[in-house]
Amino acid sequence: SSGINAEWPLRPGVKVRVRPDQLGVVTDGVKHSMNPFDENAVEEAVRMKQKKIVKEIIAVSCGPTQSQETIRTALAMGADRGIHVEVPKGTEADLQPLAVAKIFAKLIEKEQPDVVILGKQAIDDDANQTTQLLAGLVDWPQGTMASALEHSDGQLKITREIDGGLEDIKVKLPAIISADLRLNEPRYATLPNIMKAKKKKIEKLSPGDLGVDIAPRLTVKKVVDPPVRQAGDKVPDVATLLDKLKEKGHIKA
């Protein structure tokens, strides 16, 4: 059996600046790194290989040339080979969850994996949609927001984090899984493994090679900075606080 681990390049913690055309944020010169939820997905795939549940791990990333850095990180953590679906630089912000799901669906046809593990969401757009869309496109069972995985008899028992606590479900393979932060503690890539990763194969494809139209279905009309917060007032007692709240109309007199 084999597994595809899907990754999404993101922008790490830097000062966010709105582009002059107000249609996005400035990403020039920003280093791409792996989404933390995808780190959990890679780690879980590696652990499944160590337990001999899967034989091969394929790391996939969609994005510009810099996305290869993300794939190399996954290879250093233990993935066997990579697939980079490259989009032109400057268009990666327009790569929406539906397009990514369609790309992964085509890769599933090509690679025939038994398990696909994704991070539950990218931390730049926080969409949390790709896993669900992908499961619908390929008509596979899904286990989202997984905090624990157990394999037995061709099934996966998944502990999911939900609003009311934890939920246990079982899904038959092949299946689509999304990883939550508490699924595991991702390992750090060691220097020897980083060097080995440089020799591992990364196949480069384009959306066109897979027959996928990545034109955005949603249009961004305008991106603006949040309003500047006003300074707070210190008050000596509760009575003064109530007076201030009444003055500002937050409570009725």
N, C-alpha and C positions, 0 to 999 in steps of 0.2 A: 504494500500500500504506500501511498505517497501523500504529501500535503502541500498545499500552496499557502504560504504566509503572505498576506497582502499588506503593503506599507503605503503610507501617505506622507510625502515630504511637507514639513511645516516650518514656520518661522519661529525660532526660539525667543526667549524673553528679551526684547529690545524695545527702545522707544518707538512707538508706532506713530507714523506721520501719514496724514491723508495726502494723496496725490493732488497736484494742482487741478486736474480735471474733475476731481471729486467723484471718481468712479472706482476707487479702491485705495489701498494703502501702498506706500513705497516699500519695495522689496529689494531694490538694487543693493548689491554688496552684502546681503544677508546670507549667512551660512545656513544651509539646509541640514536638519538633523532629524532623527527618527522620533515620531510621535510616541510619547510614553506608553499609550495603550498598545501600540504596535510592538514596543519592546516586550510587553507582557505576552503578546501573541507569538513573537519569535521564541521567547524563552519556553513557552509551553510546547511549541513544536519541537524544540531541541530535547526537552524532557521526554516527549513521546517517542522520539527516535532512540533515546538512551534506554527506554523501556522496551524497545523493539516493537512498538505499536506501528510506527511508520518506518519506511526504508529510505525515503528521500524527502528533503525539504527544499522547496523552491520559493525564493523570496521575490516578490513582485513589487515594483514601484512605478507609478505613473507621474510624469513630470518632465522638466527640462533636463539638460545634461547633468546638472548638479545632483540630480536624484540618484546618480550612481554611487555617490558617497553614502547614501542611506542604505543601498543594497550591500555595499562593501561592509558596512557595520553588521548587517544581518549575517553575512557570510562569515565574518570574524566570530560571531556568537555561536555559529554552528550550522547555518544553512549550507546546502550542498552546491546550489547554483542559483543564478538570478535571472530575472527577465525584467528589462527596462522598457516600458512603453513610453517613448519619448514624445513630448509635445513641444512646439516651438516656445522658446523663451519669451516670457511676457504674457503667455496665454494660460499659464497654469492656474491662475486665479479663476479662470472661466471654466475649469474642469469640474463639473458638478457631479454629485453622487450618482445620478442616473447614468451618466457617461462612464464613470468608473465601474459601476456595476455591469454595464454592457461589455466593457473591456474584459473584466474578470470572467464573465459568462463565456466569452469566446476562448479565453485561456483554459477554462475548464473543459471545453470541447477538445482543445488541442492536447492538454496534458493528462486528462482523465484522473484527477486526484480523488482520494477518498475523503479527505477533510480539508476545508478551507478555513483558516483562522485569521480574522482581522482584528485590529483594534476597534473598540466599540464606537469611537468617534475621533475625528481630527480635532485638535485643540485650537485650531485657528477659526474654523467656521462652526465647530460644535454641532455638525449636522446630525450625526448618529442615524444615517439613512442607508449607507451602502450595503451593509449586511442584509438588511431586510429586503431591499430592492433586488439584490443578487439572489437570495433564496427564492424570491418570487419568479425571477426570470428563468432559473434553472429547475424550478419546482423541486427543491430539496428541503428537508426539514432544517430548522434553524434553532440555535440556542444562543440568545443574546445576553450580554452583560454577565458573562460567566465568571464566577469567583472560585469555582472548583470543577475539575473534570476527572471522571473515572471511566476507563474503558473495559468492557467485558462483553463477550459473545456478540461481537459485531455491532455493539451499541455504545453510545456515550451517555453516562449519567452526568447531568450538568446542574450545578447549583447556581441559581441566578439571583442577583441582587435586585429586589423590587422595592416599591415604596413601603410595603408592609413588613419587610424583613427579607427572608430567603425563601426561594422556591426551588424544589427539585423536579427535574423533568428528565425523560429518557428520549433519545432520538436515535433512529437507525442510520447507519452509514450508507451512502455518502451524506455529509451534512455540512452546514455553514455555521461557524461559531464566531462570536465576537467576545473579545477579552476585556475584562474589567481590571482595575488596578490591583485588587486583592487576589487575583488569580495566582500570582507568584511574585518572587523577587528576581527581576532580571539580572543576569550575570554581567560582569564587565568583560569586555573582550581583552584577552591577554595579548602581549606584544607578539609572541610566536603565532598566535591565531590571526592577528592582524596581517602579519607577513604572508601567511598561507592564503588568506582571503584574496590577496592581490593576484594569485594564480588561478582562482576559481572562475568559471565561465559566467559571463553575463551576456545573455542574448538580447539584442536590441531590436525592437519592433516599433511600428507606428500605429496609431489607431486605424489608419487606412489599410495597413497590412491585415488587420483583423476585421475589416469591413464595418467599423464603428464610426458613426457620425458623432463627434463630441461637441457640436455647436450647442451653446447653452440654451436651456429651455426657460430659464428665468433671467430677467434683465435687471441689473442694478441701476437704479435711477440716480441715486445720490448717496455719497458717504460723507459724513460730517463728524467733526470732533464732538465729544459730549460737552454739554454746557459746563462752564467753570463753576465749581462749587463755591458758594459764598461762605465767608468765615462765620463760625458760630459765635454765640454770645454766652458769656458766663453770668450766671445769676446767683444771688446770695441765698435764696430760699425758694420753697415751693410756691409761695404766694406770688412772688415775682415771676416765676416760670409760667404760672397760669395766666398772669396779666399779659406776658409777652405772646403766648399762644393765642389769646383772645385778640390782641392787636393785629396779629398776622392772619386771623381768620381760620386758624387750624381747629379751634374749638368754639362752640357757641357760648355767648356771654350768659 
